[in-house]
Amino acid sequence: MSNKPYKIGMISLGCPKNQVDAEQMLGTLSASGFAITSDQAEADVIVVNTCGFIRSAKEEAIEAILEAAKMKSKGACRALIVAGCLAQRYQDELLEALPEADAVIGTAGIGDIARICERVLSGQQHITEVSSPAMVFGLTRVSTTPRHYRYLKIAEGCSNRCSYCAIPIIRGNFQSRPKDSIIEEATGLVDEGARELVLLAQDSTGYRDGDTDLSSLIKSLTKIEGIEWIRLMYAYPGRISDSLMALMAEEEKVCAYLDIPVQHIDTKILKAMNRRGSADDIKGTIERLRRQVPGIALRTSLITGFPGETEAAFKRLLSFVKEAAFEHLGVFTYSPEEGTPASGLSPRVPDEVAQDRLDRIMKAQAKISLIKNRAMIGSVRAVLVDGMEDMALYGRLETQAPEIDGVVYLSETDAEPGEFIDVTITDAGEYDLVGSLRNEK
């Protein structure tokens, strides 16, 4: 190593789980004496942390790698490292197609990132370090989000074997993280300023460490002084227990918010997707959540264009969206992934048809969201202030997750990020709200 710290730039793509991996790599690098820079043009080493879940994510990753390669040929960059899901799955192909990459490391190798950086800076090239998928936790993290909300990974991998999903190939089978490790990291994040913890896993409802299930884990987290909100993401519909619903209804620190990816509602499509539970099971779970957790906001994700999706099957999905009236909803067109059972299914739905169906769902959802948002006008809500965007202060309600849901823009309000304030909702759009500080009388 040089007497002057080498600068490392990180480009991180994909979901919040990838973001946690990036933070662990940055923490490891910083602890090893490297300097971290947000300006890629001045970086000695650029690390591209990739997502490889669907086709669009792969394309975004390749574009980012190519852009980093340009910096390597024209700027200060001396080495390029490709990490993450795409690297885990396609290491040989990446090195062959992208000779500019000096190293490719998989998801289990993030703890070795400092050693890899030292090797590429010494002149070594075409390093491949991809081992079997494994859970990595307990590493020092450097925050890439505002410190008042932090992502906390409670498990790794997935064993559900949905026919369209490559996650088990990339991340391995489901493995719960030890409870004590989660509590220890959560406590550290709170000491750093976190007031909201967002719990992450491929299937959070599958969590179990000995006698500790998901409800017990969350209950333990609520006891950490300083935590105000605990938010749960990626709950499998068929595994949402009565105890979890009761906890969400009774515990003020647990957000009345749940992300439950249902993917589809047509029974034949669900079976082809290898999803557990029928359409009636999904609808029953939603009804129970609405009944047992007053005021709950539900988010889901759907797939259009899955092989065999007829127009009739799609119309059932569209009717379900209107009936369930989710507060938040995301839609993806089906992406065939190599090595998954669904990639061999037929008949295939043309891309343009899948996209049209996506657009029709989002048009319906926009109307639903607008109605729900307008119903909040005049009410007083607690808002967690996030920061500034385009010279406007904004924050979130308990019913809005960071980065993926709408926000509350705050007018005539002076508050700091991480502060909770009571806000009167004064206006509403399809996804975002406007509010002002409640007048005290």
Rosetta blueprint (number, residue, H / E / L):
1 M L
2 S L
3 N L
4 K L
5 P L
6 Y L
7 K E
8 I E
9 G E
10 M E
11 I E
12 S E
13 L L
14 G L
15 C L
16 P H
17 K H
18 N H
19 Q H
20 V H
21 D H
22 A H
23 E H
24 Q H
25 M H
26 L H
27 G H
28 T H
29 L H
30 S H
31 A H
32 S L
33 G L
34 F L
35 A E
36 I E
37 T E
38 S L
39 D L
40 Q H
41 A H
42 E H
43 A L
44 D L
45 V E
46 I E
47 V E
48 V E
49 N E
50 T E
51 C L
52 G L
53 F L
54 I L
55 R H
56 S H
57 A H
58 K H
59 E H
60 E H
61 A H
62 I H
63 E H
64 A H
65 I H
66 L H
67 E H
68 A H
69 A H
70 K H
71 M H
72 K H
73 S H
74 K H
75 G L
76 A L
77 C L
78 R L
79 A E
80 L E
81 I E
82 V E
83 A E
84 G E
85 C H
86 L H
87 A H
88 Q H
89 R H
90 Y L
91 Q H
92 D H
93 E H
94 L H
95 L H
96 E H
97 A H
98 L L
99 P L
100 E L
101 A L
102 D L
103 A E
104 V E
105 I E
106 G L
107 T H
108 A H
109 G H
110 I H
111 G H
112 D H
113 I H
114 A H
115 R H
116 I H
117 C H
118 E H
119 R H
120 V H
121 L H
122 S L
123 G L
124 Q L
125 Q L
126 H L
127 I E
128 T E
129 E E
130 V L
131 S L
132 S L
133 P L
134 A L
135 M L
136 V L
137 F L
138 G L
139 L L
140 T L
141 R L
142 V L
143 S L
144 T L
145 T L
146 P L
147 R L
148 H L
149 Y E
150 R E
151 Y E
152 L E
153 K E
154 I L
155 A E
156 E E
157 G L
158 C L
159 S L
160 N L
161 R L
162 C L
163 S L
164 Y L
165 C L
166 A L
167 I H
168 P H
169 I H
170 I H
171 R H
172 G L
173 N L
174 F L
175 Q E
176 S E
177 R L
178 P L
179 K H
180 D H
181 S H
182 I H
183 I H
184 E H
185 E H
186 A H
187 T H
188 G H
189 L H
190 V H
191 D H
192 E L
193 G L
194 A L
195 R L
196 E E
197 L E
198 V E
199 L E
200 L E
201 A L
202 Q L
203 D L
204 S H
205 T H
206 G H
207 Y L
208 R E
209 D E
210 G L
211 D L
212 T E
213 D E
214 L H
215 S H
216 S H
217 L H
218 I H
219 K H
220 S H
221 L H
222 T H
223 K L
224 I L
225 E L
226 G L
227 I L
228 E L
229 W E
230 I E
231 R E
232 L E
233 M L
234 Y L
235 A L
236 Y L
237 P H
238 G H
239 R H
240 I L
241 S L
242 D H
243 S H
244 L H
245 M H
246 A H
247 L H
248 M H
249 A H
250 E H
251 E L
252 E L
253 K L
254 V E
255 C E
256 A E
257 Y E
258 L E
259 D E
260 I L
261 P L
262 V L
263 Q E
264 H L
265 I L
266 D L
267 T H
268 K H
269 I H
270 L H
271 K H
272 A H
273 M L
274 N L
275 R L
276 R L
277 G L
278 S L
279 A H
280 D H
281 D H
282 I H
283 K H
284 G H
285 T H
286 I H
287 E H
288 R H
289 L H
290 R H
291 R H
292 Q H
293 V L
294 P L
295 G L
296 I L
297 A E
298 L E
299 R E
300 T E
301 S E
302 L E
303 I E
304 T E
305 G L
306 F L
307 P L
308 G L
309 E L
310 T L
311 E H
312 A H
313 A H
314 F H
315 K H
316 R H
317 L H
318 L H
319 S H
320 F H
321 V H
322 K H
323 E H
324 A H
325 A L
326 F L
327 E L
328 H E
329 L E
330 G E
331 V E
332 F E
333 T E
334 Y L
335 S L
336 P L
337 E L
338 E L
339 G L
340 T L
341 P H
342 A H
343 S H
344 G H
345 L L
346 S L
347 P L
348 R L
349 V L
350 P L
351 D H
352 E H
353 V H
354 A H
355 Q H
356 D H
357 R H
358 L H
359 D H
360 R H
361 I H
362 M H
363 K H
364 A H
365 Q H
366 A H
367 K H
368 I H
369 S H
370 L H
371 I H
372 K H
373 N H
374 R H
375 A L
376 M L
377 I L
378 G L
379 S L
380 V E
381 R E
382 A E
383 V E
384 L E
385 V E
386 D E
387 G E
388 M E
389 E E
390 D L
391 M L
392 A E
393 L E
394 Y E
395 G E
396 R E
397 L L
398 E L
399 T L
400 Q L
401 A L
402 P L
403 E L
404 I L
405 D L
406 G L
407 V L
408 V E
409 Y E
410 L E
411 S E
412 E L
413 T L
414 D L
415 A L
416 E L
417 P L
418 G L
419 E L
420 F E
421 I E
422 D E
423 V E
424 T E
425 I E
426 T E
427 D E
428 A E
429 G L
430 E L
431 Y L
432 D L
433 L E
434 V E
435 G E
436 S E
437 L E
438 R L
439 N L
440 E L
441 K L
